[in-house]
Amino acid sequence: MISKGATRNSNSRRIKFARRFVSALLHMRNQNPRPGSLSIEGSVRTRSQRIKIAAYLSMAQAVGSRRAWSRAVLSKLGSRARRHMRRMGRSSLGSLKKKRVIRSYSPGELGQAKKLRQLVPGGETMDICSLLEETAHYITCLATQVKVMQTLADNFSK
């Protein structure tokens, strides 16, 4: 049974994600690519990658730093942005060194847990209980992403 608080929390997360995602899409639309810089195929591939990144970033920002998977996504996308800024010649945001713990797998650990560790952002460093909790939350967030994106697609296809 889902409590009213859980439903309200899910709805607020959906609203936060939708606002951030639509804002990111509008920002992408307003950026004019240089004419002739990419082929049509390359342009579509680049745009789809940017939409995917915007979706992940929007969801991680909507969740905040309360969850390990969202911190991992924000960290990964933040380091990608820092690399891109350095390549473009802009000022660097500074090198943020992070200690990364590599988890060794015991021989008795389930293969499914190993696969989950690869699928859930930040899962490599979690114990099995935390991994299952983060996986459940990550799945609900992905379902929210799908619902919001489907709603947007339905509204714009009319």
C-alpha positions in Angstrom: 0.0 0.0 0.0 1.4 3.4 -1.0 1.0 6.2 1.5 -0.1 9.6 0.5 3.3 11.0 1.4 5.0 8.6 -1.1 2.6 9.6 -3.8 3.1 13.3 -3.1 6.9 12.8 -3.1 6.6 10.9 -6.5 4.5 13.7 -8.0 6.8 16.4 -6.8 9.8 14.5 -8.2 7.9 14.2 -11.5 7.1 17.9 -11.6 10.7 18.8 -10.7 12.1 16.5 -13.4 9.6 17.8 -16.0 10.4 21.4 -15.4 14.2 20.8 -15.6 13.9 18.6 -18.6 11.7 21.0 -20.6 14.0 23.8 -19.7 17.0 21.8 -20.9 15.2 21.0 -24.2 14.3 24.6 -24.7 17.9 25.6 -24.1 19.1 23.0 -26.6 16.6 24.3 -29.2 17.7 27.9 -28.7 21.4 27.0 -29.3 22.1 27.3 -33.0 24.6 24.8 -34.4 27.0 26.1 -36.9 25.7 25.5 -40.4 27.5 22.7 -42.2 29.3 21.6 -39.0 27.7 18.1 -38.9 26.1 15.8 -41.3 22.4 15.1 -40.9 23.1 11.7 -39.3 25.8 13.1 -37.0 23.4 15.9 -36.0 20.6 13.5 -35.1 23.1 11.3 -33.1 24.5 14.3 -31.3 21.0 15.7 -30.5 19.8 12.3 -29.2 22.9 12.1 -27.0 22.3 15.6 -25.7 18.6 14.7 -24.9 19.7 11.6 -23.1 22.2 13.5 -21.0 19.6 16.2 -20.3 17.1 13.5 -19.1 19.7 11.9 -16.8 20.9 15.2 -15.5 17.4 16.6 -14.9 16.4 13.5 -13.0 19.5 13.5 -10.8 19.0 17.2 -10.1 15.3 16.6 -9.2 16.3 13.9 -6.7 19.2 15.9 -5.4 22.2 14.5 -3.5 20.2 12.3 -1.2 20.7 9.2 -3.3 24.1 7.6 -4.2 23.0 7.0 -7.8 22.1 10.7 -8.3 25.4 11.8 -6.8 27.2 9.4 -9.2 25.3 10.8 -12.2 26.0 14.4 -11.2 29.6 13.6 -10.6 30.0 11.8 -14.0 28.2 14.5 -15.9 30.0 17.3 -14.0 33.4 15.8 -14.9 32.4 15.5 -18.5 31.4 19.2 -18.5 34.7 20.1 -16.9 36.6 18.2 -19.6 34.5 19.8 -22.3 35.2 23.3 -20.9 38.9 22.7 -20.8 38.8 21.5 -24.4 36.9 24.6 -25.5 39.6 26.8 -23.8 37.3 28.2 -21.1 38.5 28.5 -17.5 38.6 25.2 -15.6 36.3 24.6 -12.7 39.2 23.2 -10.8 40.2 19.6 -10.4 38.0 17.8 -8.0 39.7 14.7 -6.8 37.4 11.9 -5.6 38.5 8.8 -3.9 36.9 5.8 -5.6 36.5 2.6 -3.8 36.7 -0.5 -6.0 34.6 -3.3 -4.5 35.8 -6.8 -4.9 33.2 -9.4 -5.5 33.1 -12.5 -3.2 32.9 -15.8 -5.0 29.5 -16.5 -3.4 27.9 -13.2 -4.5 25.1 -13.5 -7.0 25.7 -12.8 -10.6 22.6 -10.6 -10.5 24.1 -8.3 -7.9 27.2 -7.9 -10.1 25.0 -6.9 -13.0 23.1 -4.5 -10.8 26.3 -2.9 -9.7 27.1 -2.3 -13.4 23.6 -0.9 -14.2 23.0 1.4 -11.2 25.2 4.5 -11.2 27.5 4.4 -8.3 26.6 0.8 -7.6 30.2 -0.4 -7.7 30.9 0.8 -4.1 27.7 -0.2 -2.4 27.0 -3.1 -0.1 24.1 -5.4 -1.2 21.4 -3.9 1.0 22.2 -0.3 -0.2 22.4 -1.6 -3.7 18.9 -3.1 -3.6 17.5 0.1 -2.1 19.2 2.4 -4.6 18.1 0.1 -7.4 14.5 0.3 -6.4 14.7 4.1 -6.2 16.5 4.3 -9.5 13.8 2.1 -11.2 11.0 4.4 -10.0 12.9 7.4 -11.2 13.5 5.8 -14.6 9.7 5.0 -14.8 9.0 8.7 -14.0 11.4 9.7 -16.8 9.5 7.5 -19.2 6.1 8.8 -18.2 7.2 12.4 -18.5 8.9 11.9 -21.9 5.8 9.9 -23.2 3.5 12.7 -22.1 5.7 15.3 -23.8 5.8 13.2 -27.0 2.0 12.7 -26.9 1.4 16.4 -26.4 3.7 17.5 -29.2 2.5 14.9 -31.7 -1.0 16.2 -31.7 
